[in-house]
Amino acid sequence: MERKFVARGVAHLDVAHKGDPVSVSFVLMPQFTMLAFTSAMEPLRVANQLSGKTLFEWSVFSGDGEPVTASNGMRMMVDGALPSEAPSGFVLICGGVEPEMNSSRRLADWVRVQWRRGRTVGSLCTGAYALARAGILKDRQFTLHWENIPGFRELWPELEPVRRVYCIDNRVITCAGGVAAAELGLKLISDHYGPELAQAVMNMCLLTHLRLPSDDQMPSLAARLGTRNEHVVKAVAWLESHLAEDFRLDDCADHVGVTPRQVQRLFRRWLGMTPVQYLNGLRLAHGRMLLSETNMSVMEVAVACGYVSASHFAKSFRRKYGVAPGKYTHFPGQAVPQGVKTE
């Protein structure tokens, strides 16, 4: 049965367009993020509905043509397996959790072929892993979800993702995922059919604010810390950028422009802990992310987090998370912390 791309609705906007629709091919990686996928697609559907025309058409593919299980456990039907040649237009790889495992070499080879054949290729959330494996991110500006950037850097140290909402670099477009995918969808609508339609789609989607593509994915560091003390913000930013290095309070204080004693007092007043305690929390959180998202060994993770030995890292990790790093998993039931009942 032929797919209908235009749904019936009440609101309407006249759009003067008689050409071919813009084609978007979505490719779902296993455990893809449903929020990123639907946020990218729904603005396109709404654009069709408002105009009463097929301005956009889309297809959804998986590696083998079988339904794909999203990170929320729902199974998504697809139109088929990866075609030898995708429809002209855009190809968007939608990733999610455990991207290193779920971005196959076959998918990377396929997307490289589509790019060489003139398609604009892109990614949502962690789909950038597939683009990196395809070798098409070198010397390009690109992004992915902030949570996955540290693990990505460990795998591809020669590539440097930016923590932005989305990036467009010629025929390579990348998006952080989440609701940022809707902002990318609105960009496509505006570019192809004008800002008036994009604004109307925003209104239909109840979006009241549109970020710039260059905006940071996260709130400011000051907002996250709950303080705008410039010395504290500057010190924390320095700690976050020096996780793997030996920590010297004097170096941090020199960077901030205050004495080491003042740094200690500021951290206790505004963050309720010492700089070393805060740094240890950052390092363990970074280690937890690497264990979840990469195949790095415990020793490699320990080094990447600034620990001098795997045993020291393991002891600290167990104290914080209740399980040894070698047994850690972010899937419930696979590794149960000590002292936690499973009934």
Secondary structure, DSSP 4 states (H G I P E B T S, - for coil): -PPP-----S--------SPPEEEEEEEPTTB-HHHHHHHHHHHHHHHHHHTS--EEEEEEESSSS-EE-TTS-EE--SEEPPSSPPSSEEEEE-BSSHHHHS-HHHHHHHHHHHHTT-EEEEEGGGHHHHHHHT--TT------GGGHHHHHHH-TT-----BSEEEETTEEEE--TTHHHHHHHHHHHHHH-HHHHHHHHHHTT------TTSBSS--HHHHHT---HHHHHHHHHHHTTTTSPP-HHHHHHHHTS-HHHHHHHHHHHTSS-HHHHHHHHHHHHHHHHHHH----HHHHHHHTT-S-HHHHHHHHHHHHSS-GGG--SSTTSSPPTT----
